Amino acid sequence: MRIAVIGAGNIGGALGKRWAAAGHAVSFGVRDPQDPKHQALTADNVQVKGLREATKATDVIVLAVPFKAVQETLEQIGRTNGKIIIDCTNAIPNPPEGFESTAEAIAAWTGSGRVIKAFNNTGFGNVKNPRYGELAIDTFICGDDAEAKAVVFQLALEAHFSVIDAGPLSAAKHLESFARFWIHLAYSQNMGVNIAFKLLQR
Ligand SMILES: NC(=O)c1ccc[n+]([C@@H]2O[C@H](COP(=O)([O-])OP(=O)(O)OC[C@H]3O[C@@H](n4cnc5c(N)ncnc54)[C@H](OP(=O)(O)O)[C@@H]3O)[C@@H](O)[C@H]2O)c1
C-alpha cells in the first residue's frame, strides 16, 4: 500500500517507520523536505516530500500534525479524491468549535466519507512500542466507510496493536475523550507515559 504520512514527528514518524518496515511505500509529507532533520527518515521504501507531492500517488493519507495546523495542511494538500484519511489528531482541551470531534471536522472540511479516526488514543511511546510483555495494547478506531476501516484495521495490526472497532465516525468524540483521559492519568495523576488500556470482555 502507498501511504502518505503528513507530519513526521512523534506519531507520524513512529507509524511511518513501522509501516515501511512492514513493506509499505511511505511518503512523509513535511513543510520543508530539505530540512536536515528529515534525513534520518529516508530508507528504501520511504520518501520525504512536500505536503501536496507526498499525497499524490497514495491510497492513504495519515494526518499526524497538530490539530491547529490541520485546516491549513489540508488546503495545501488539495483534493483528497476518495483516499482514506486517517485522523490521528487530538484537539486539546476541547473539540473544535462547531464539531464534536476533530475527525468530524476533517470529514466536513474534506467532504470525505472515508475519514477514519485512529492512533490518537494513546501516547506516542505506546505507538512506537505497543507491546507490554506478551500483550498488545488496544487501539480504538472508528469511521463510516467499512472498506476504509478494514484497511486501517489491518494497518493497526501491522503497527503491532490489538485493534477494536468502535463503530461509526460519530464515535470519534469518545476516542478523543479517551485520549484526554490517558493524558490526565499520565500527566495530572503522575502515572507516567508507560500506561495503556486493555478492554476485557466476557
Ligand atoms: N504526542 C502524542 O503522544 C500523541 C498521541 C496521540 C495523538 N497525537 C496527535 O498526533 C498529532 C501529532 O502529534 P506529535 O506528537 O507527533 O507532534 P510533533 O512531534 O510535534 O510532530 C508534529 C508534526 O507536524 C508537522 N507540522 C505541520 N504543520 C505544523 C504546524 N503548523 N505546527 C507544528 N507542526 C506542524 C511538523 O513537521 P514540520 O515542522 O517538519 O513541518 C511535525 O513533524 C497531534 O495532533 C497530536 O494531538 C499525539
PDBQT file of the ligand as one rigid body, heavy atoms in Angstrom, charges set to zero:
ROOT
HETATM    1  N1  LIG A 301       2.362  13.015  21.142  1.00  0.00    +0.000 N 
HETATM    2  C1  LIG A 301       1.480  12.079  21.451  1.00  0.00    +0.000 C 
HETATM    3  O1  LIG A 301       1.693  11.265  22.390  1.00  0.00    +0.000 OA
HETATM    4  C2  LIG A 301       0.207  11.952  20.651  1.00  0.00    +0.000 A 
HETATM    5  C3  LIG A 301      -0.606  10.848  20.856  1.00  0.00    +0.000 A 
HETATM    6  C4  LIG A 301      -1.745  10.692  20.083  1.00  0.00    +0.000 A 
HETATM    7  C5  LIG A 301      -2.086  11.658  19.148  1.00  0.00    +0.000 A 
HETATM    8  N2  LIG A 301      -1.290  12.748  18.994  1.00  0.00    +0.000 N 
HETATM    9  C6  LIG A 301      -1.685  13.747  17.999  1.00  0.00    +0.000 C 
HETATM   10  O2  LIG A 301      -0.914  13.493  16.833  1.00  0.00    +0.000 OA
HETATM   11  C7  LIG A 301      -0.627  14.727  16.173  1.00  0.00    +0.000 C 
HETATM   12  C8  LIG A 301       0.886  14.853  16.042  1.00  0.00    +0.000 C 
HETATM   13  O3  LIG A 301       1.450  14.844  17.338  1.00  0.00    +0.000 OA
HETATM   14  P1  LIG A 301       3.013  14.633  17.529  1.00  0.00    +0.000 P 
HETATM   15  O4  LIG A 301       3.238  14.408  18.973  1.00  0.00    +0.000 OA
HETATM   16  O5  LIG A 301       3.504  13.647  16.539  1.00  0.00    +0.000 OA
HETATM   17  O6  LIG A 301       3.527  16.087  17.157  1.00  0.00    +0.000 OA
HETATM   18  P2  LIG A 301       5.028  16.537  16.792  1.00  0.00    +0.000 P 
HETATM   19  O7  LIG A 301       6.004  15.526  17.265  1.00  0.00    +0.000 OA
HETATM   20  O8  LIG A 301       5.153  17.924  17.260  1.00  0.00    +0.000 OA
HETATM   21  O9  LIG A 301       5.017  16.500  15.199  1.00  0.00    +0.000 OA
HETATM   22  C9  LIG A 301       4.125  17.327  14.503  1.00  0.00    +0.000 C 
HETATM   23  C10 LIG A 301       4.485  17.309  13.059  1.00  0.00    +0.000 C 
HETATM   24  O10 LIG A 301       3.568  18.179  12.400  1.00  0.00    +0.000 OA
HETATM   25  C11 LIG A 301       4.265  18.971  11.443  1.00  0.00    +0.000 C 
HETATM   26  N3  LIG A 301       3.598  20.262  11.286  1.00  0.00    +0.000 N 
HETATM   27  C12 LIG A 301       2.949  20.668  10.187  1.00  0.00    +0.000 A 
HETATM   28  N4  LIG A 301       2.404  21.865  10.364  1.00  0.00    +0.000 NA
HETATM   29  C13 LIG A 301       2.747  22.258  11.598  1.00  0.00    +0.000 A 
HETATM   30  C14 LIG A 301       2.478  23.431  12.356  1.00  0.00    +0.000 A 
HETATM   31  N5  LIG A 301       1.743  24.444  11.863  1.00  0.00    +0.000 N 
HETATM   32  N6  LIG A 301       2.968  23.495  13.596  1.00  0.00    +0.000 NA
HETATM   33  C15 LIG A 301       3.703  22.495  14.117  1.00  0.00    +0.000 A 
HETATM   34  N7  LIG A 301       3.972  21.346  13.432  1.00  0.00    +0.000 NA
HETATM   35  C16 LIG A 301       3.497  21.239  12.197  1.00  0.00    +0.000 A 
HETATM   36  C17 LIG A 301       5.686  19.064  11.961  1.00  0.00    +0.000 C 
HETATM   37  O11 LIG A 301       6.501  18.941  10.832  1.00  0.00    +0.000 OA
HETATM   38  P3  LIG A 301       7.491  20.045  10.304  1.00  0.00    +0.000 P 
HETATM   39  O12 LIG A 301       7.716  21.032  11.408  1.00  0.00    +0.000 OA
HETATM   40  O13 LIG A 301       8.712  19.271   9.978  1.00  0.00    +0.000 OA
HETATM   41  O14 LIG A 301       6.800  20.557   9.115  1.00  0.00    +0.000 OA
HETATM   42  C18 LIG A 301       5.883  17.789  12.772  1.00  0.00    +0.000 C 
HETATM   43  O15 LIG A 301       6.515  16.789  12.020  1.00  0.00    +0.000 OA
HETATM   44  C19 LIG A 301      -1.239  15.837  17.033  1.00  0.00    +0.000 C 
HETATM   45  O16 LIG A 301      -2.485  16.197  16.503  1.00  0.00    +0.000 OA
HETATM   46  C20 LIG A 301      -1.414  15.191  18.393  1.00  0.00    +0.000 C 
HETATM   47  O17 LIG A 301      -2.503  15.735  19.124  1.00  0.00    +0.000 OA
HETATM   48  C21 LIG A 301      -0.142  12.914  19.711  1.00  0.00    +0.000 A 
ENDROOT
TORSDOF 0
